[in-house]
Amino acid sequence: MTNPHPSRRTILQALVAGAGVAALGGCTRVVERMSPPLSEAWPRVPEAAPPAAYRLASRLGYGPVAGQVEEIERIGQESYVLRQLDADFEEPTALQMRLRRLDIETFGAYDLRDLPEAEILRQLQQAALLRAVYSPNQLKQRMVEAWSDHFNVFARKGLAAYRKAESERTVIRPNALGSFPAMLKQMARSTSMLLYLDNQQNRAGTPNENFARELLELHTMGVDGGYTYDDIRDVARCFTGWSEERRFLRPKGSFRFIAELHDDGEKMVLGRRIPAGGGVRDGEQVLDLLAKHPSTARNISRRLCRLFLGEAPDAWVESMSKTYLSTQGQIREMIRPLLLSSAVLDSAPILKRPMDFLVSSLRATGAESDASRPLQAHLEAMGQPLYQWPMPDGYPTDTSAWSGSLLARWNFAMEFAQGGIQGTQAASPLSDPRAWRTAHLIPDHPAFAETASETEALALALMSPSFQWR
């Protein structure tokens, strides 16, 4: 007798047959037991461009919640973009209350050291997920994620997790749509960054170049920005003595300039002479020079273009670079013309990274979630445990980097739809399943007709190739 309730295997087979999904690296044998041989391609890129309102909600933020597409269509692109740029929506009371319970939202690095590192990491991820899912200021949350990648700190190195909580709260979030030079200068004094890049070991006579190298290559000018090894060396000399306060009865964990460790000799950086005897001003002069440099303007413009377009067209990079230089690095002014243009609506689809996929799933289904460890475990299985990328360059954005996350996405979709993730529960969006799928651009497929329940239909919809792109 035929089982009227399609199994997980049946659903996956239908999805694979209709979608042409990727081989899954180390998970290949598991997949082979569940499905026919797989193709070598990632789920097909949707052929049709999504409606403008849906694209805006997905590019500026983490996808629409119920009624948001209709609201954007009512007020228009310009009003929606300008309001998101202002980031002046009041945060929901429930969100504020959940965040206030977190120690990382209140205490400094040394106070947090009474807690285990695992608890700090849990709270860091919980706060990021809660804001991404529930904040109406979606553009700000996307920018916070982007700058956290740009100024990446591996939270598991040393005591970085404790310091990262404070820099996220006092540097990244306040500057996410504000001044890039201000964020750069504050991050350079952040002990989370200084100690992650070993600058406490940077001293006169034995300079450590890690911080200087990443400051030039990643944070400002870019790998092709025009600096030389001599620049790296002298930038490192400029930052000797930049360290962390650890003395008794002092504000432990804060920035400290240790004069006796500083190389006070003359330096030359990017053709500019930095006179001897400058002390802490040496590093400040370097930051000011880098913040105003045309290569920095281009590097930051390319990064912002890729965030919203998936590519960096020369014309937009040039236009945004000019705005960066004329406004002294005001992020809102740089991205305003781009977000108001047709380019953000007409560009090719961008793959959702695991964070994007998970958050958009919760938003699309009106889920209630505490974003605690059971949900975070799925993000980890997909390959993006927040704040835990070990390299200074942040989590990758290219599609190929995430081809191994597909099976983990399916597992999340199945468990989420079945209500199996403790602390996270979808609402019931499928009272009109076809209308819900249409609203989220998920095309009809014979597999939907074979599903026996709303739960299975929801899982299959979230697994759908079209839902993997924004």
C-alpha positions, 0 to 999 in steps of 0.5 A: 500500500502506498504511503499517502504522506510523502517522506523527507526523502520523497520531498527531497527527490522531487526538489532535486529532480525539478531544481538541479541542485548542487553536489554537497562536498563532504555530505555527498554520501548522505545526499546519495541515499536520499536522492538521485545523482545531483548536478554540479550547479547551484540552484538555478538563478531565477529567470524573471526579475522579482517585483520592485517592492520585493527586491527592495525589501530583500536588497535593503534588508532581509526580505519582506514580512507580511504586508510589507510588499504592499506597503512599499508599493503604496509609498513607492521606492523613494519614500521607502529608501529615504525612510530606511536611510533615516533608520528612524523607525521605533524598535518594537518593545518586545525586541527592546526587552529581549535585548535588554536582558543580554549582558553584552548590551550593558557591560564592558569587556572586563565585566563580561569575563565573569561569563563563559566565552560560549555564553558571550558568543551565544548572546552576540549571535542572539542579538544580531539575529533578533535585530535582523528578524524583528527590527523595522530598520532593515537597512541599518541591520544589513549595514551592521552585518556588512561592516562587521564583515569589513572589520572582521574580528574572530571572536574565538581568538584569545579573549576577543569575544568579550571585546567584540561585544563592546566594539559592536555596540559602541563602534559598528552599530552607531556608525553603520549609516554614518561616517566611515572615517569616524568608524575607521578611527574608532575601530583602530582604537578598539581593543577587539581589533588591536589585539585580534591583529596582535598590535599589543606585540607591536613595539619599537625595535620589533614592529608587528605588521599584522594590524598595519597590513590589514588596515591598508589591505582590507579596511582602507585602500584595498589590495590594489590601492597603491601602497608598498611594503615600505608603507606597511612597515612604517604604518606599523611603526606609527602604531607601536604602543597602541594597546589595551589598558590593564593597569590596576584601578584603570578602565581595564579593556579600554584603549591605551597608548604606551609611550615607552613602546612607541617608535618615535622616529621619523616615518614616511607613509604614502609619500607623506613625512611623519616627523619624529616625536609625534607619539600617538599622533603618528597613528592618528595622522595615518588614519586621517591620511587613509580615510581621505585617500582616493583608493579608500574611496574606491575600495569602500565604494566597490564593497557597497556596490557588491552588497546591493548589486552583487557586482561593482560596475565602474560607473557606480564605483566612480560616482560613489567614490566622488561622493565619498571624497566630497562628503568626507566618507558619509555612508548615507550619501554614498548609497542614497543615489544607488538605492534610489536608482533602477540599478538595485532593481534590475541587477542580477540575483544575489545568493543569500548567505546562510544568515540571510537565508535563515532570517528571511525564512523567519521573516517570511513566515512571521516566526516567533523566535528567541534566536537562542542556541538551537536556532544558532546551531542551524546557522553554524551547520550552514557554515556561518556561525556569526563572529567566528570567521578566523580570517580578517577578511570576513565571511565570503560573498561569492556564490561558490563559497556557499555551495556546501551549505545546501543540505544544511539549508534543507535540514533547517527548512524541514526542522523549522517547518515541523516546529522542531527548533526549540524557541522558534516557531513559524506562524501559519502562513499557508492557510492559502498556500498558493498565495503565500508561495506566489507572494514569495516568488516560489513557482508552482511545482508538481512536488507541492501537489504531492505534499500531504500537509502544510508543514511539508509544503512550507519546508519544500517552499523554503528549500525552493531554488528561488528562495535562495536568492535575493 
